[in-house]
Amino acid sequence: MNKIILLLGILLVTANMSFADCLTFQCPSNPALSNGFARALSNATGTNFIAEKAAQSIIKNQIKKEAKGTFNVKVDSFSVPDLKAGRFKGLEITGRDIVADDVYLSYLKLKTLCDYNYIVVDSKNKTATFKEDFGMAFAASLTENDLNNTMKAAKYNALIDELNAVGGSFNLFKIRNSIVKIRSNKFMYVVQVEFPFVNTKKDIVLSADINVHNGKIIFSHTKLINNYFAMDLSNAAYAINYLNPLNFTLKILENKDADMQVEEAVIKDNKINVDGTILVLKDVVTETKE
């Protein structure tokens, strides 16, 4: 499946990204641009403005092939010759009410970190080459409904099946279903568990704090809301982190070889807001989408 971060218009890449360390990332210091006369001419004649609008339309149409939602795209170009060569000042993509790859997001914004970006697309060989380190900041917002819709996906249920394989092998438990609730800015994970050895089902309600550790979202300070039975909450924390629907959702910003850094995750107005950074190394070559 294609990922949203790979739908960046002139990038249109689909595989094998390598990501840089946020601490070592630096914007290009000596941008190689077309001559000043060409830049001045394209801006004076308005052709650069027209080229920006055309690029924005192409990007938006490409995104809509892969994702449902309302999208706004802004391309900031140096000049027509630079844009054709793959050099651009900035790119910003904003989406609302997104559904992509069975993942739901109320809001997503991607914005380039540097004011010079250089990616060369080879149409003949269907490749795109990052000529400079490339960085984007992202901000996402998720509601209770977003997470619950995402958790209906087959890929998420596969995680539950894996955990059930552990519990089932000892005839201890089986998770029947799970949902998320956000109440008064508190995250709650509700799991219906079947206990074969006592032939009963119970809804386990756990609350947890949201924190960021090593660039990933984790749940901590897990609390049992209902008191049907005693429970080792350290094991409960492991279980809900294993089934963490937030990290599952944010994987749409990655591919199988990629990584990203979550910098902050907070709950405000009963929405989970996440900010982070995605970085691509210079000289990475990817396949382009047809």
C-alpha positions, -999 to 999 in steps of 0.1 A, spaced: 0 0 0 12 35 -7 16 58 23 5 94 26 41 107 31 49 91 -3 22 111 -20 41 144 -22 35 153 -58 68 154 -76 81 128 -53 54 101 -58 77 75 -43 66 40 -32 95 21 -17 127 17 3 132 51 20 160 55 45 155 81 72 180 104 89 185 111 125 167 142 136 197 153 156 220 152 126 197 167 100 207 200 85 192 221 57 213 225 25 237 254 30 245 261 -7 214 257 -29 221 252 -66 195 273 -84 190 285 -120 206 318 -129 191 349 -115 178 362 -148 157 330 -154 142 333 -119 134 370 -123 119 364 -157 96 336 -146 84 356 -117 80 388 -136 59 372 -163 37 352 -139 47 319 -153 62 308 -119 28 314 -103 10 294 -130 36 266 -126 30 265 -88 -8 262 -93 -3 234 -119 20 215 -95 -5 219 -67 -33 206 -88 -12 176 -99 -3 168 -63 -39 171 -50 -52 148 -78 -26 122 -71 -33 122 -33 -71 118 -41 -62 86 -60 -48 71 -28 -68 87 0 -103 101 8 -107 135 24 -104 172 18 -69 183 9 -52 216 3 -17 218 -13 7 247 -14 38 246 -35 64 274 -32 87 275 -63 119 295 -70 112 296 -108 98 275 -136 133 261 -146 140 252 -110 106 235 -105 111 215 -137 145 204 -124 130 193 -91 142 222 -70 115 240 -49 113 262 -19 86 245 0 57 222 1 27 221 24 -1 195 24 -31 198 47 -58 171 49 -90 168 69 -113 138 75 -88 114 59 -92 77 52 -61 61 38 -50 24 39 -79 17 63 -66 44 87 -87 74 98 -74 108 107 -94 140 114 -64 162 105 -29 159 90 -5 185 80 29 180 63 53 208 58 89 209 45 115 219 71 139 236 47 135 265 22 155 246 -4 145 210 -15 159 191 -45 144 159 -58 151 147 -94 125 125 -111 137 103 -139 105 94 -159 123 70 -182 137 48 -154 108 56 -130 130 67 -102 133 97 -79 166 108 -63 168 130 -32 197 153 -41 197 168 -6 185 157 28 148 162 29 127 169 60 91 174 68 73 182 100 39 166 105 10 173 128 -20 149 132 -52 150 151 -72 119 160 -106 115 176 -122 86 194 -142 77 163 -110 79 141 -93 53 163 -123 30 166 -128 30 128 -91 23 123 -93 -6 148 -118 -23 126 -91 -29 100 -79 -64 92 -43 -54 99 -52 -42 134 -72 -73 142 -42 -93 132 -24 -78 162 -52 -90 184 -50 -125 169 -13 -126 177 -20 -117 213 -48 -142 215 -24 -169 202 -3 -163 234 -33 -163 257 -50 -192 239 -20 -214 240 -24 -215 278 -62 -215 277 -60 -182 297 -79 -156 277 -92 -145 244 -98 -109 234 -132 -107 216 -131 -70 207 -116 -37 218 -126 0 215 -112 33 226 -129 60 247 -116 95 254 -134 111 283 -123 143 300 -90 142 281 -83 107 294 -75 78 272 -94 46 280 -90 12 263 -120 -11 267 -114 -48 260 -139 -76 260 -121 -107 272 -133 -143 273 -118 -165 301 -123 -201 290 -113 -216 323 -142 -199 341 -165 -197 311 -172 -160 313 -167 -127 295 -158 -94 310 -152 -59 298 -119 -47 311 -116 -9 312 -81 5 314 -70 42 315 -35 53 306 -14 84 302 1 91 268 38 97 266 65 97 239 96 75 243 123 71 216 101 87 190 71 64 196 39 69 216 36 47 247 10 42 274 20 45 310 5 47 345 -21 22 335 -51 20 358 -79 -6 361 -112 13 361 -135 -17 368 -128 -42 396 -141 -75 384 -109 -93 393 -72 -87 403 -49 -79 375 -11 -74 370 -12 -39 355 24 -41 343 12 -69 320 -18 -48 310 5 -19 300 24 -43 278 -7 -56 262 -22 -22 253 12 -9 241 13 -40 219 -21 -31 205 -14 6 206 -38 21 180 -19 54 179 13 39 166 -7 17 143 -24 48 128 9 67 124 24 39 104 7 55 74 36 80 76 61 53 71 69 24 48 85 -9 57 121 5 58 113 39 72 112 55 106 98 87 120 101 106 152 71 116 173 81 146 194 49 153 213 15 136 219 -12 153 240 -49 150 246 -68 183 243 -105 188 238 -108 150 237 -86 148 206 -52 133 205 -27 157 189 6 144 176 36 163 163 68 149 148 94 149 120 101 127 90 136 129 74 149 114 42 186 110 35 204 126 6 211 103 -24 182 80 -16 168 66 -48 132 54 -49 109 40 -75 83 65 -87 46 59 -90 32 56 -125 
